[in-house]
Amino acid sequence: MEITEMIKAVQRKLNVNDDGKAGSETWGAIYAAIVKPTIGGITPDMVISKVDDRSERNIATLLPEVQPIARALVQKAAANGIQIKIVSGLRTYAEQDALYAKGRTAPGPKVTNARGGYSNHNFGIAFDVGVFSGSSYLQESPKYKAVGVLGMDMGLEWGGNWTSIVDQPHFQLRPNWAGSISEREMLAEFRDRVSSGRPIYV
């Protein structure tokens, strides 16, 4: 049996998303099953230890389902000798439009192809990381690729794999219901859910 099938079998047994990737949800369920059912009545994947203050401010803007995996990525990177912080989380449509204007109707290089409502940042499932050396932010570093590998291993989608604008700091957590649809279809569904007041992730 391949390792992915083993992980899926464990995930099905634990009633978590069986994507074959052992992310924070899976490890939280394993911890609950083997070590401690809850911590103060909360499942362990939701109480992953907090990280640095800057990251926490941005993590707080993300959907509850995304928050623990963002923290876990910071911790996993640190365990591999890489210091990262979450430097961007949720954006309003207006904030996204301002970024989209750069290199078009505003000064500066193009940084995104997504207008407001067409970025996963607008819906709380996406975040950007920064690699740091002490207090110094590294805009470019081979460590971004290493963090990308760590994130994908946790079940995150990584912007470093994109082709239109390669975005190595970007990560996002696709909902289960969007597993077999395109990015465009997923974003359209997000916009519909927001306009109708329905939950985005479930």
C-alpha positions as a Markdown table, in Angstrom:
| # | Residue | x | y | z |
|---|---|---|---|---|
| 1 | Met | 0.0 | 0.0 | 0.0 |
| 2 | Glu | 1.3 | 3.5 | -0.9 |
| 3 | Ile | 1.8 | 6.1 | 1.9 |
| 4 | Thr | -1.0 | 8.3 | 0.4 |
| 5 | Glu | -3.5 | 5.5 | 0.6 |
| 6 | Met | -2.4 | 4.8 | 4.2 |
| 7 | Ile | -3.0 | 8.4 | 5.2 |
| 8 | Lys | -6.4 | 8.4 | 3.4 |
| 9 | Ala | -7.4 | 5.2 | 5.3 |
| 10 | Val | -6.5 | 6.8 | 8.6 |
| 11 | Gln | -8.3 | 10.0 | 7.7 |
| 12 | Arg | -11.5 | 8.1 | 6.8 |
| 13 | Lys | -11.3 | 6.2 | 10.1 |
| 14 | Leu | -11.0 | 9.6 | 11.9 |
| 15 | Asn | -13.8 | 11.2 | 9.9 |
| 16 | Val | -11.6 | 14.0 | 8.5 |
| 17 | Asn | -11.0 | 15.1 | 4.9 |
| 18 | Asp | -9.4 | 12.1 | 3.1 |
| 19 | Asp | -7.0 | 14.0 | 0.9 |
| 20 | Gly | -4.0 | 11.8 | 1.6 |
| 21 | Lys | -2.1 | 14.7 | 3.2 |
| 22 | Ala | -1.4 | 14.8 | 6.9 |
| 23 | Gly | -2.1 | 18.4 | 7.7 |
| 24 | Ser | -3.1 | 20.0 | 11.0 |
| 25 | Glu | -6.7 | 18.6 | 10.9 |
| 26 | Thr | -5.4 | 15.1 | 10.5 |
| 27 | Trp | -2.8 | 15.4 | 13.2 |
| 28 | Gly | -5.3 | 17.1 | 15.5 |
| 29 | Ala | -7.7 | 14.1 | 15.0 |
| 30 | Ile | -4.9 | 11.6 | 15.6 |
| 31 | Tyr | -3.9 | 13.5 | 18.8 |
| 32 | Ala | -7.5 | 13.5 | 20.0 |
| 33 | Ala | -7.9 | 9.8 | 19.3 |
| 34 | Ile | -4.7 | 8.7 | 20.9 |
| 35 | Val | -3.6 | 11.3 | 23.5 |
| 36 | Lys | -6.4 | 13.6 | 24.6 |
| 37 | Pro | -9.9 | 13.9 | 23.3 |
| 38 | Thr | -10.2 | 17.7 | 23.8 |
| 39 | Ile | -8.3 | 20.6 | 25.3 |
| 40 | Gly | -10.8 | 22.6 | 27.2 |
| 41 | Gly | -13.6 | 21.3 | 25.1 |
| 42 | Ile | -11.9 | 22.3 | 21.8 |
| 43 | Thr | -10.5 | 19.8 | 19.3 |
| 44 | Pro | -6.6 | 20.0 | 19.2 |
| 45 | Asp | -6.3 | 21.2 | 15.6 |
| 46 | Met | -8.0 | 24.4 | 16.6 |
| 47 | Val | -5.7 | 25.1 | 19.5 |
| 48 | Ile | -2.3 | 24.9 | 17.8 |
| 49 | Ser | 0.0 | 27.2 | 19.8 |
| 50 | Lys | 0.0 | 30.8 | 18.8 |
| 51 | Val | 3.0 | 32.2 | 16.9 |
| 52 | Asp | 4.5 | 35.7 | 16.6 |
| 53 | Asp | 2.2 | 38.7 | 17.0 |
| 54 | Arg | 2.4 | 39.9 | 13.4 |
| 55 | Ser | 1.4 | 36.5 | 12.1 |
| 56 | Glu | -1.4 | 36.3 | 14.6 |
| 57 | Arg | -2.9 | 39.6 | 13.6 |
| 58 | Asn | -3.1 | 38.3 | 10.0 |
| 59 | Ile | -4.2 | 34.8 | 11.0 |
| 60 | Ala | -7.1 | 36.3 | 12.9 |
| 61 | Thr | -8.5 | 37.6 | 9.6 |
| 62 | Leu | -8.7 | 34.1 | 8.1 |
| 63 | Leu | -11.5 | 31.6 | 8.2 |
| 64 | Pro | -11.4 | 29.3 | 11.3 |
| 65 | Glu | -10.7 | 26.3 | 9.1 |
| 66 | Val | -7.6 | 28.0 | 7.8 |
| 67 | Gln | -6.2 | 29.5 | 11.0 |
| 68 | Pro | -4.7 | 26.3 | 12.5 |
| 69 | Ile | -2.9 | 25.3 | 9.3 |
| 70 | Ala | -1.4 | 28.8 | 8.9 |
| 71 | Arg | 0.0 | 28.5 | 12.4 |
| 72 | Ala | 1.2 | 25.0 | 11.7 |
| 73 | Leu | 3.1 | 26.2 | 8.6 |
| 74 | Val | 5.0 | 28.8 | 10.7 |
| 75 | Gln | 5.9 | 26.2 | 13.2 |
| 76 | Lys | 6.8 | 23.5 | 10.6 |
| 77 | Ala | 9.1 | 26.0 | 8.8 |
| 78 | Ala | 10.8 | 26.9 | 12.1 |
| 79 | Ala | 11.3 | 23.2 | 12.8 |
| 80 | Asn | 13.2 | 23.1 | 9.5 |
| 81 | Gly | 15.3 | 26.2 | 10.3 |
| 82 | Ile | 13.3 | 28.7 | 8.3 |
| 83 | Gln | 11.8 | 31.8 | 10.0 |
| 84 | Ile | 8.6 | 32.9 | 8.4 |
| 85 | Lys | 5.7 | 35.2 | 9.3 |
| 86 | Ile | 2.2 | 35.5 | 7.9 |
| 87 | Val | 2.3 | 38.9 | 6.4 |
| 88 | Ser | -1.1 | 39.1 | 4.6 |
| 89 | Gly | -4.5 | 37.5 | 5.1 |
| 90 | Leu | -8.0 | 38.6 | 4.3 |
| 91 | Arg | -8.4 | 41.6 | 1.9 |
| 92 | Thr | -11.5 | 43.6 | 1.2 |
| 93 | Tyr | -12.6 | 43.9 | -2.5 |
| 94 | Ala | -11.4 | 47.6 | -2.3 |
| 95 | Glu | -7.9 | 46.5 | -1.1 |
| 96 | Gln | -7.7 | 43.9 | -3.8 |
| 97 | Asp | -8.7 | 46.5 | -6.5 |
| 98 | Ala | -5.9 | 48.8 | -5.2 |
| 99 | Leu | -3.4 | 46.0 | -5.7 |
| 100 | Tyr | -4.8 | 45.2 | -9.1 |
| 101 | Ala | -4.3 | 48.9 | -10.1 |
| 102 | Lys | -0.6 | 48.7 | -9.6 |
| 103 | Gly | 1.2 | 48.6 | -12.9 |
| 104 | Arg | -2.0 | 49.5 | -14.7 |
| 105 | Thr | -3.6 | 52.7 | -13.5 |
| 106 | Ala | -1.3 | 53.2 | -10.5 |
| 107 | Pro | 2.5 | 53.4 | -10.2 |
| 108 | Gly | 4.6 | 50.2 | -9.6 |
| 109 | Pro | 4.9 | 46.8 | -11.1 |
| 110 | Lys | 2.0 | 44.4 | -11.6 |
| 111 | Val | 1.5 | 42.3 | -8.5 |
| 112 | Thr | -1.7 | 40.5 | -9.2 |
| 113 | Asn | -4.1 | 39.5 | -12.0 |
| 114 | Ala | -7.1 | 39.4 | -9.6 |
| 115 | Arg | -9.6 | 42.2 | -9.2 |
| 116 | Gly | -11.7 | 42.5 | -6.1 |
| 117 | Gly | -13.9 | 39.4 | -5.7 |
| 118 | Tyr | -11.5 | 37.4 | -7.9 |
| 119 | Ser | -8.8 | 36.6 | -5.3 |
| 120 | Asn | -8.9 | 33.9 | -2.7 |
| 121 | His | -7.6 | 36.6 | -0.2 |
| 122 | Asn | -11.1 | 38.2 | -0.4 |
| 123 | Phe | -12.7 | 35.1 | 1.1 |
| 124 | Gly | -10.3 | 34.2 | 4.0 |
| 125 | Ile | -8.8 | 31.0 | 2.6 |
| 126 | Ala | -5.5 | 32.5 | 1.5 |
| 127 | Phe | -2.5 | 34.0 | 3.1 |
| 128 | Asp | 1.0 | 35.2 | 2.2 |
| 129 | Val | 4.2 | 34.5 | 4.1 |
| 130 | Gly | 7.4 | 36.4 | 4.4 |
| 131 | Val | 10.8 | 34.8 | 5.0 |
| 132 | Phe | 12.8 | 36.6 | 7.7 |
| 133 | Ser | 16.4 | 36.6 | 8.9 |
| 134 | Gly | 16.1 | 38.0 | 12.4 |
| 135 | Ser | 14.1 | 41.2 | 12.0 |
| 136 | Ser | 15.0 | 41.5 | 8.3 |
| 137 | Tyr | 12.3 | 40.6 | 5.7 |
| 138 | Leu | 13.7 | 38.7 | 2.7 |
| 139 | Gln | 11.8 | 39.6 | -0.4 |
| 140 | Glu | 13.6 | 37.0 | -2.4 |
| 141 | Ser | 15.1 | 33.8 | -1.0 |
| 142 | Pro | 15.4 | 30.1 | -2.1 |
| 143 | Lys | 13.8 | 29.4 | 1.3 |
| 144 | Tyr | 10.4 | 30.3 | -0.3 |
| 145 | Lys | 10.6 | 27.2 | -2.4 |
| 146 | Ala | 11.4 | 25.1 | 0.7 |
| 147 | Val | 8.4 | 26.6 | 2.5 |
| 148 | Gly | 6.3 | 25.8 | -0.6 |
| 149 | Val | 7.2 | 22.1 | -0.3 |
| 150 | Leu | 6.3 | 22.2 | 3.4 |
| 151 | Gly | 2.9 | 23.8 | 2.7 |
| 152 | Met | 2.0 | 21.5 | -0.1 |
| 153 | Asp | 2.8 | 18.5 | 2.2 |
| 154 | Met | 0.3 | 19.9 | 4.6 |
| 155 | Gly | -2.5 | 20.1 | 2.0 |
| 156 | Leu | -2.1 | 23.7 | 1.0 |
| 157 | Glu | -2.1 | 25.0 | -2.6 |
| 158 | Trp | 1.1 | 27.0 | -3.3 |
| 159 | Gly | 1.3 | 30.1 | -5.5 |
| 160 | Gly | 4.8 | 29.1 | -6.6 |
| 161 | Asn | 3.2 | 26.5 | -8.9 |
| 162 | Trp | 1.2 | 29.1 | -10.8 |
| 163 | Thr | 2.1 | 30.1 | -14.3 |
| 164 | Ser | 0.5 | 33.5 | -15.0 |
| 165 | Ile | 2.1 | 35.3 | -12.0 |
| 166 | Val | 4.3 | 33.0 | -9.9 |
| 167 | Asp | 3.6 | 33.9 | -6.3 |
| 168 | Gln | 5.9 | 32.0 | -4.0 |
| 169 | Pro | 4.7 | 33.7 | -0.7 |
| 170 | His | 1.1 | 32.7 | -1.4 |
| 171 | Phe | -0.8 | 29.7 | 0.1 |
| 172 | Gln | -4.5 | 28.8 | 0.2 |
| 173 | Leu | -6.7 | 26.0 | 1.6 |
| 174 | Arg | -9.3 | 24.8 | -0.9 |
| 175 | Pro | -12.6 | 23.7 | 0.7 |
| 176 | Asn | -13.6 | 20.1 | 0.3 |
| 177 | Trp | -16.6 | 21.0 | -1.9 |
| 178 | Ala | -14.2 | 22.7 | -4.4 |
| 179 | Gly | -11.9 | 19.7 | -4.8 |
| 180 | Ser | -13.0 | 18.8 | -8.4 |
| 181 | Ile | -13.7 | 22.3 | -9.8 |
| 182 | Ser | -11.6 | 24.9 | -11.4 |
| 183 | Glu | -10.2 | 28.0 | -9.6 |
| 184 | Arg | -12.6 | 30.2 | -11.6 |
| 185 | Glu | -15.6 | 28.1 | -10.7 |
| 186 | Met | -14.5 | 28.1 | -7.0 |
| 187 | Leu | -14.2 | 31.9 | -7.0 |
| 188 | Ala | -17.6 | 32.3 | -8.6 |
| 189 | Glu | -19.1 | 30.1 | -5.9 |
| 190 | Phe | -17.4 | 32.2 | -3.2 |
| 191 | Arg | -18.9 | 35.4 | -4.6 |
| 192 | Asp | -22.4 | 33.7 | -4.7 |
| 193 | Arg | -22.0 | 32.5 | -1.2 |
| 194 | Val | -20.9 | 35.9 | 0.1 |
| 195 | Ser | -23.8 | 37.7 | -1.7 |
| 196 | Ser | -26.4 | 35.3 | -0.4 |
| 197 | Gly | -24.9 | 35.1 | 3.2 |
| 198 | Arg | -24.0 | 31.4 | 3.0 |
| 199 | Pro | -20.9 | 30.0 | 4.7 |
| 200 | Ile | -17.9 | 30.0 | 2.5 |
| 201 | Tyr | -16.1 | 26.9 | 3.6 |
| 202 | Val | -18.7 | 24.3 | 4.5 |
